[in-house]
Structure formats: structure tokens, C-alpha cells
Amino acid sequence: MKFGGSCLVDRSAFKKILKILELYKDEKKIVVASAFSGITELLLSTAQNVNNSRIIEDNVAILEKKHFSMIEQIFKADTEYYIKAKDWVDEKLSDLEDAFADIKEFGLEPYYQDLILSFGEILSTYILNQYILSKGLESVYIPANKVIITNDEFNNAYPFYKLTNERTRRLIIPLLENPKKDVIICITGFIGRNKIGYTTTLGRGGSDYTATILARSIYEVGIDKNITVILWKDVDGLLTINPKYVPQSTLIRNLDYNEAKHIANFGAKILHPKCLEAIEKKNIPLELRNFNKPLQKVDFTKISVLTDKNEIKGISTVEDAVIITVISGSLVDVPGVLAKIFKVMSKNSISVSLVAQSASEISTSFIVKGPEAQKAVDALNSSGYFSDFFEIKFEDVAIINITGFKILENTTKAIIFQALEKKNIRVKALTQSTEELNLSLVIEREDLVDAIKVIHDDLCEDFEAEKLDKN
């Protein structure tokens, strides 16, 4: 189970965690925790301002106050757990100040940034561990950088599964498979370590990723393969469409890993697609559940091998995309244009999506995120090859992504384009995945709201069918 910052806000929230643990009392449990809300951002801001001693002093005081305030709320004063938690915060804040001093001397290198950011989870998870112990349950605290071994890509590390499996076999499996003790294992989310011992972080969705990495490792080295990942959120699960566009949007109750990755990749902030990479080949189910409705039997999202191929699963969006088009009438059929585009983008650390090329190769279009657009155009213009032989155009656009196996049917595509025609909305580019389960449409940004509403209205029978079938 993973509990995010929104599940760790006050005494009432900690009580809910205890009730959830009680609901699953017959299961072996690993609890992965995020930092308290706002702490990661505060740590990063402090690291970026180490030359201002007043900011460091004020922010460390805020960190101490936030964690001490939580300790005061959830523990009885002067008990063993209260004292241990406070001593832990004091010790770690002292270590943190030493790290800030190093950054002031040597600069904010990527490994220092990851070290600083790790303190949020190290503080929150230990406090949660002590809280569980204070309620008479068996619990052990394990920092994830003792278990998850990663590559050297600081700020967005990737796990080495073979090495992580060995650590899991040694540190976690004996606790899970001990028949005499039911121990709740509390593990810090978001962090790992590389081979030489530097702390790394797993990037966006890192605590969710921690939970799925551990699930996979336990599956591979443990005896019991009956494993489920539960991500406790402040919403019921994935919705068919963002309710800011369609307030009556319905909950997606079942979808497979590919459907979930497509929906997550196109704007659904509740889940990062990399979290599914760790578990999909092992068919480990993942549930997105509402922290405030732990008894819910039906209204949650389950991602597994089970799905209904007769449904449209969801409509998701990218609101701030820019389409860049590279055009040349003189270099028709000249090989390597795409390779050169990707090389320029890679050199400038710009992520590219949704590539479309004319059959004659006269024009190539690709999508970048809005904030990276000018950087991408400048990189092409300064490359020589593209500035000499190509015309480069760019335009603000939005992307609508429609996911579900039903998109394979020509009648479904016809409904979508007929719906857009009602509002005179022109599709500038489109792609369909080889798995046949999603269709991405590029339109003018100002048409986004109208396009979503009219597509949803004309496909609403598919969404309503899903709702009725599940009820």
C-alpha cells in the first residue's frame, strides 16, 4: 500500500491509515509513504537558495515545526514513540543542514539534489512507523535506499531489478514469510541508491513507483505470488474524462495495463505510466482507491489483465502542446531527416511525441510541450542543416487522446469525426497506436473544450454502457 502526502495531513488521517491496516489485518502488508504535503517543494527551494542564510534558517524552522506539530498531534507526550520520533527529526534536520553546507561549498549537483529531497520521505515514514508501533502493532522501518538499487540518472532513476531482488530477498522476504510474526514493513517512497551508494530519486510518481518496484521484486524472489498494489488517493480512481470538461464523468472500474498507460501518459495526473512498467509482465493487479472510502467494494479503479474490449475507456488531453513542422521541397526522399530531428531534440533534452510524416517526406510534424517549444525551434534553426534546407513552422495546439479497444472500429472513428464536423473543428494531425487501442487527435487549442464535449456527447452511450454494466 502506498500513502501519499494527502493521506498524512493530520491526526484524523493517521487514524484512517490505522483503520485501513485493520481492514487488511489478514494480509501481509508493506506500507510505502510519501513526504508530508509541501515538504519536497520546500526542500528543493531551500537547496536552490543555500547562499541565503536567512532562507535556510527560516525553512529549516518550518520543517521542524511541521514535523513536530504532527508528532504532537499523533503521540501522547513523553511516550517512547513521541521521544523517538522527535529525536529522529532532530537528527535528520542536523544532517540536512550539513548537506546544505556542502551545496553552498560545492554547488547543487544532481546527487546533492536527490540527497536533499530524500529527507521528506525519511522523516514522514519513520514517524508513521512509530505511530503504528504506538498502537500495539508490529512494524519495522526500512529506508528504500537499502533495498532499491538504481542507475546513475539522478532525479529520475531507474531500478536495477536483479540487484534490487537480492536486497529484497535478504531484507524483506524474511519479514514477510515469518509465520510467527505479522510485521508491517514501512518503506520510504521515492528514493533509492546507485551502486556506489549515492541516494537517488525516482522522479514524478516516485512513491507509486516504489510500491510497484517492490511488488515486482517480491513476486520474483518470494514464495507467495498473490500480490496486489493499492495506491491510496484522494479520489475514487481514474475517470473517463476530466470533470472540469464534463462534470458527469464516470469512474473507470476495470482496464488493462496498456489502456492505463495510454490514459496516464496523456494528462491523468493520478498515475504515472512508469509505475505500471514494473508489474505488468507479472500480471500484478494495481488498485486506485479513495483514502476516504476504504470500505468501498465497487467504486475504485483496478488495473489488471481484465478489461472490456467493447468500451471506450477514456478521453484525456494535453492542453499546452506545440506542433512543429519541418518542410522541404528540395530534399524529397532524402533518408535520415527524422534521425536528425531526434538527434537535435535529444541533444537539447527535449521530449518528442506524436510524430507525423507525409508519405513523400516533404514535411515532418512532431509535438513538444509548450514550455519547450521555443527551445526546440531555436535548436533546429541553429543546427545548420535545418536552417539551410528546411522551412520550420510551429503552432499552439491541443491533443485529444481517446483510449479503448473500441477505437479499432471504423464506426467509432466515424462518430468522432462526425462529431467534430458539427463544430467545424479541423484535425491537424492524428496517430493511432499499433496496439489499436488509442487515437490521438491534434486540434487548435481554442477548440479543445468544444471538441471534448461534442466527442463525449456522441460517444456517451459507450460510457453509459460501462456505468450500467458495472452497477
N, C-alpha and C positions, 0 to 999 in steps of 0.2 A: 504494500500500500504506500502511495505517495501522498503526503500532505503538503500543500503549497502554503505560501505566506498568508493567504486569505483564510487558512484554517488554523492560524496560530496568532490570532489578534488579541485575545483576552482570556480571562478565566473561563467564561462560558464556552469558548471554542475548545479549550483544553478538555473541558468536561465532555464535549461531544466526541472528541477523539477517544476518550476512555469508554464511552458508550459503544462506539464503533468496534473497538477492540473486544468488548464484551460480546457483541453480536457475532463475532468471528472467534469465539473462545475455543472452539473445537478445531481450529486450523492453526498450523504453524505460520507465524507472521514475521515479516520483515517490514519495518516502518522506515521510509525514506522521507526526510524532511528538508524543506527549503529554508532559506533565511527568513527572519521576520520581515513583514511588509516594509518596503522602503530602504532596507538596510544595504542591499547590494549597491543601489544607486548612490547612497551616502558614502560607502566605502570607496567607490570609484571616483566620486567627486573629490574626496579628501586626497586620494593618491595623485590626482591631477593638480592639486594646489599645495604641494608639500613645501613650497618656498614661502608660503604664508603661514607663519606660526600661529596666528590668531585663528585661522580656519581649522587647522589641525586640532588646536586646543578645544575649540567650540564643538567640533564634530565628534571628537573622542568623548567629550562630556555627554553629547546627545546619545551616542552608542551606549555609554554606561547607564544613562538614565532610562533608556528604552528597555534594556535587558533587566536592570534591577527592578524596574516597575513591574515587569512581567513576573519576576521571581516573587516580588511582594504579593502579587495577586494570587498566585497558584500554590504557594507553600505557606505552611504555618511558620511563623517567625522562629528563628533559632533552632529549628529541627536540623537533623543531619543533612537532609536533602537541600534545605534552604542554604545552609552554610557551604555545602559542596558546590552548589550552583553559583553562589556569589564569588567564591574563591576561584572558580573556573573562569568567570567573566573577568575578574581582576588580572589573572594570569595571562589570559589571551589578549586583553587590551594592552598589557605591557609588551607582549610580543609584537602586537600590531604597531605600537609606537616605534619599536626598534626597526620594523620593516619600513615605516615612513622615513626614518632617518637614513636608511640605506638608499631609498629612492631619491632623497634630497642630494645624496652624495654621488650616486651613480646614474640617476635618470630612471624614468618609468619604462624599463624594458618589459617586454611581454610576460616574462616569467615573474616579474615583480607584481604586475597587474593581477595575474592569476593567484599569486600568494595572498595579496590583499583581499581579493573577492572571496576567497575560501573561508575567511573568518566569519562571514554571515551564517553559513551552514554549520560551522564548527560550534558556534555559540548556541544557535537555536536547537540543534539536535541533542546536544548534551543536556540542555535544560529540559527538553521533552523526555529524555531518558530518565532523568532524576524524578520528573513528575510521575512517570509510570511506576518507578520503584516506590515512590512515596505512597502509592495507592495499593501497595501489597502485591504487585505483580513482579515476576522475574523479568529483568531487562538488562541488556548489555549495550554499551555504546561502542561503535566501531567507525572510525573515520574512513570514508571511502577511498582515500589515498593510500590506505593499507591494503586495499583489495583490487581496485580498478587501475590497471596499468595501461597507459595510453601512448600514442606517438608524441612528437615534439611540437605539435601545432597548438601553441598556447592560444587561449581564448576560444578555441573551437576544436578541442582534441577529439581523437577517435580511438576507441579501445582496441588493444591487442587482446583478442579473446583467449588465445592459448595461455598467455601469461596470467590474465585475469582468472581463468578457470583454475589454475594451480593455486592461486591465493584463495579463491572461493572454496576449493577442496580442503584447504588447510585451516581457514579461519571461520568459515560459515557452516559448512556441512556438518561438522561435529556437533554444533549447537542445534541445528535443525533435526538431526537424526538421533539425538539423545532421547531414549524412550522414558527416562526418569524425570526429565525436566522440560517444562514448556516455557522457553525463553523467547521474549520478544526482542528482536535484534533491531536496534536503532542505528541507521546509517546515514551519514551526511549526503545530501543530494549535490549534484552539480560539479563535484570535484573528483579528480583522480591524481595520478602521478606518472611521470615518464620513467624510463628505465634507470636514469641516474638519480632519481629522487626528487626532482623539482615538481612542485604542485602544479597541476594543470586544471583547466575548467572546460566543461563540455559544451559551452555556448548556449544559444537560445533553446529553451525546453530542456535544459541540462538535468534538472531533478527528475523529470519524467523519464529522460534517457537513462539516468542512473537505475531507476526501477526496472526498466526493460533489459538493460545490460545484465543486471544481477539475476533476473528471471531466466535469461538465456544460459548464463553460466551454471546456475543451479540445475537447470534441465540437463545440461551436458555432463555434469560430474556427480549429480545426486542420484539417489535411487528412485525417489518419488517424482514422476513426470506430470503429476496433476497440479499444475501451477496456473494461477491467474494473477494478472496485474490489475490493480484497481487504482485509478488516479482520481482522488477526491478533489472536486472542483466546486466553484460557487454557482454552477449552472447544471441543468439536468444532463447535458451531453451535447452532441453535435446537432445543429438544427439544419433543416433543408435549405434555409436561406437566412441571411442576416435580418433579424426582426426590425432593424431600422428601415429596411426597404419594404418588407411585408410583415406587419405585426402578427398576423395569424400563422406564422411559420411553424411547421410541425417538427417534432423530435425524430431524428433518425435512430431507430432502435437496433437495427442489425445492418452491418455492412462488412465487406471483406477488407483485407489489408490494402489491396490496390485501390479500391474505392476510397478508403480512408486517407491514403497518401495523397491522392489527387485533390480531395477536398481540403486537407490540411495544407497542402502546398499553395493553394490559391486563396489565402486570406483567412482561413479559420484559425484564429489565434489560440484556441483552446488546446490544440495538439500540434506538435512539430512532427513532420513526416519521418525524420530520422529515428524517432522513438520506436517506430514500427519495424525498422530495418533489423533491429536486434532480435525480434521474436517471431517474425512472420514465417521463416523457414522451419521453425519448430512448432508452428501452429499453436502458440501460446495465446490464449484469449486475453484481450485487454478491455476493461470496463471503464467508462467515464461516468462517474456517479456524483450526485449532488450531496455535498457535505452536510447540508441542512435537511436532507431527506434520506437518511441512511437505511430506513426500513422499506424504501421503495422496491417493489418486486418487478415492475414493468417499465416505468418511465426512466430509463437510462440507456446509454449507447453501449452496445457490445460489438467489438471488432474481433472477428474470428474468420474461420473458413466458411461460415454460413452467411448467405445473402439471398435476396430475392432478385433474380435477373430480369424480372418484369417491371422493375420500378426505376424511376428517376430518383437518384439518392439526394442530390442537392444542387443548388446553384450558388456558386461562390464568385468573388470578384477580386480584381486588382484595380484599385481606383486611380493610382498615380503612376501609370506606365507611360513610357515614351517609345514610339516606334521609329527606328532609324532605318532609312532605306539608302542603299548604296547602288548607284545606277551607272552603267557604262554601255554605250552602243558600240564601242570600238573593240572591246575585249570579249566578244561573244565566244563561248566555248573554250575560253582560256581556263585551264584547270587551276585549282588551288585558291580561288577567291575566298571561299568560306574558311579555309585553313588560315589565311592571312588575317581575316576579320577576327577569328577566335584568338589568334596569337596576339594581336593588338589589345583585345579586351583582357586576355589573361595577364599580359604584362602590366596592365593597369588595375588589376584586381577587380574587374567589373564582371558581374554575373549576367549571363545572357539567357533569355528564354524565348520560346515560341519563334522559331526561325522559319521563314517562308521564302522560297526562291522560285523565280519564273523558270519554266522549262528551258528557255533559251539562255538562261543565266545572265540576261541583261540586267536584271535587278535582284537584289537580295535584301530582305527586310528582317529585322530582329528587334526584340523587345528588351529594354533595360528599365530598371526602376527610375522613377522620376528624378530623385536627387543625384543619380549618376549620369544623367543624360548629357549634360554639357561636357563632363569629363570624357565621356565616350566619343562625342563628336570631335572634341579637341584632339583626342588621341589619334583618331582616323586622319584628321586634317594635317597633323604633324608627322604622319608616317611616311610621307613622300609618295609612296605607291598609290594610295587612295586619293591624295590631293591632286596628283598629276593626271590620273586617268579616269576618275570617277566623280560623279556629282553626288553629294551627300545631303539628304533631306531628313528632317526629323519633325515629329508632331506629337502633341499630348494626346494620349488615348486612354481607354479603359479596357479591361479584359473581363469577359463573362465566361465562366467555366461551368459547363453542365456535365454532371457525372452520373453514371449509371449504365448498366448493360443495355438498357432500352434505347440508348442513343444510337446503337447499331442499326436500328430500324429506320428505313428511309422515311416512313410516315412520321416518325418523331422529328426528324430533321425538317421535313416539310412543314410541320406545325410551327416549329421555331421560326423559320424564315417567313412564313405567312404572318406570324405574329409581329415580327419586326416591320414587315411591309405596311401594317396598319398605321404605324407611327412614322413611316418614311425614314426608318433608321437603316443606314448603309453599313454593311460589314466590310471592313477594310482588309482584313486578313483572317484566316482561320487555320486551325490544325486539329487533327484527330489522332489520338494515340493509337499505336499498333495493337494495344490490347482491346481497342474498340469500346472503351468504357468512358471516355470523356471527349467532349468537343469544346474547343476554346475559340471564342469569337472576339475579334478586335474591333472596337467601335469608337466613335468620337466621345470624348469624355463627358460632354454635356448631355449626351443621350443615355447615360448609364441608368439613371433611375427609371426613366420611361421603358427602357429595354427590359430591365429586370421585371418590372411589374407586368408588362404585357406577355413576356415569356411565361412567367409564373401563372398568370391567369389562364393562359391557353394550355398549360400543362398541368393545371391544378387537379385534374382527375387522377393523375398518377400519384400526386402527393396525398390526395384524399383517400385513394385506394389503400395506400400504405397505412394511413392513420386508422381506417376502418378495419383492415385486416388484423392489425396488432391489438385493437381494442376488442 
